[in-house]
């Protein structure tokens, strides 16, 4: 009989891992990945639309790490990419910005939207559509107040004012961009315009049931710019982006200025030209 010397180390027998229970170390790695991914997802919710580089700085992750998690979240459908041209940039490649998808909202929990929708429907039942419209107008009053000085500083040129509005909206997370559309002969120059696009709407699901929010926001844009504007599409009604047509063939006028009371009577018709899909 042969004996094995105690000074010789014998490697452990290798068993098949098929169907084996993961080790504690492996489970810890998975848990860490899940927690990190949840941090990325919550950061997109809180700061979106946000770029991968900005997320890396916020969370202290390497670019490779944050992109790995973003790719996974995008594949599973809980986040989506909005491409937007950088303000003041030329015809360069649009920047990628991440926002939560509808599925992502459901994953994190959107009870607040359900509660808000229920409250608005109850308000509508008790006080009518005018009460909902007044609520929507008040909701956008803060935006109008904050943007007025910044847009007035751009002067009377409508294009410059539209660009200033786009910049302000992007700063507030609407992923906005503005593009000039110059009319060409034989069309008159008065038909020139700017198309203002918004790639993100924080109240998209509410606005789908209550278009008064879209109308109130459009009226704010009209007053801020000093011209009558028209909504061509909205996210709430199935559009890829919210698109606002802004005529630039005439200088800003006073016809859309805010009344001394800070309120403007609602228009007779909706400013949204896009029908429901």
C-alpha positions, 0 to 999 in steps of 0.5 A, spaced: 500 500 500 502 506 498 501 512 502 501 520 500 506 524 503 503 530 508 507 535 504 504 534 497 497 538 496 492 534 493 487 538 489 480 537 490 476 533 486 472 537 480 464 535 480 460 537 475 456 544 476 450 543 472 444 544 477 449 546 482 447 551 487 451 558 486 456 559 491 455 565 496 461 569 493 457 568 486 450 570 489 454 576 492 456 578 486 449 578 483 446 582 488 451 587 488 450 588 480 443 588 481 443 593 487 448 597 482 443 597 476 438 599 481 442 605 482 443 607 475 436 606 474 434 611 479 439 616 477 436 616 470 429 617 473 431 623 478 436 626 473 434 624 466 434 626 460 441 624 462 448 622 458 452 616 460 458 621 462 453 625 467 451 618 470 458 616 471 460 622 474 454 622 479 455 615 481 462 615 481 462 609 476 467 608 470 465 609 463 465 602 461 461 600 468 455 605 467 455 603 459 454 596 461 448 597 466 445 602 461 445 597 455 442 592 460 437 596 462 435 599 455 435 591 452 430 590 458 426 596 456 426 600 462 430 605 459 430 608 452 434 613 448 432 620 446 437 623 441 437 631 441 442 636 437 446 640 442 444 647 443 448 651 438 451 646 435 451 645 427 449 638 424 453 634 428 451 627 431 445 628 436 447 627 443 444 620 447 440 622 453 437 616 457 430 617 460 425 612 463 420 608 458 413 607 460 415 600 462 421 603 467 416 607 470 411 601 472 418 598 475 419 603 479 412 605 481 407 610 478 402 610 483 403 618 483 400 618 476 394 614 478 393 618 484 394 625 480 389 622 474 384 620 479 384 626 483 383 630 476 378 626 474 374 627 480 375 635 479 372 634 472 366 631 475 365 636 481 367 642 477 367 641 470 373 642 464 374 649 466 377 647 473 381 642 470 384 647 465 385 652 470 389 647 474 393 646 468 394 653 467 397 654 474 401 648 473 405 652 467 405 659 471 412 657 474 415 656 468 412 662 464 415 666 470 422 663 470 423 663 463 420 670 461 426 674 463 431 669 459 427 670 453 426 677 453 434 678 454 434 675 447 431 681 444 425 681 439 427 676 433 423 670 434 428 665 432 433 668 437 427 667 442 425 660 440 432 658 441 432 661 448 426 657 450 429 651 447 435 652 452 431 653 458 427 647 456 433 643 456 435 645 462 429 643 465 429 636 462 425 636 456 430 634 451 429 640 447 432 642 440 430 648 435 431 648 428 430 654 423 426 652 417 427 658 411 422 659 406 425 659 399 422 662 393 417 663 390 414 662 397 415 669 401 420 670 407 414 671 412 413 663 411 419 662 415 419 658 421 422 655 427 420 648 429 421 647 437 422 639 439 421 636 446 423 629 447 421 628 454 415 630 457 414 629 465 407 629 465 406 625 458 401 620 461 397 625 465 396 629 458 394 623 454 388 623 458 387 631 459 390 635 453 388 641 457 396 640 459 398 641 452 394 647 451 396 650 457 404 649 455 402 651 448 399 658 450 405 659 455 410 658 449 405 663 445 406 668 450 413 668 451 415 668 444 410 674 442 407 670 436 401 665 435 404 658 435 401 651 433 402 644 436 404 639 430 405 633 435 405 631 442 408 625 446 401 624 449 398 623 443 403 618 440 408 622 437 415 621 437 416 628 440 412 634 441 413 639 436 411 646 436 411 650 429 413 657 431 412 662 425 418 667 424 416 672 419 414 677 423 417 681 429 414 679 436 408 683 438 404 685 444 398 681 442 400 675 446 402 678 452 400 676 459 395 680 462 396 684 468 393 679 473 398 674 470 392 670 466 390 669 459 383 667 457 383 660 454 383 660 446 376 658 443 380 652 440 385 647 442 392 649 439 394 642 438 393 640 430 395 633 431 389 628 432 389 622 437 392 616 434 
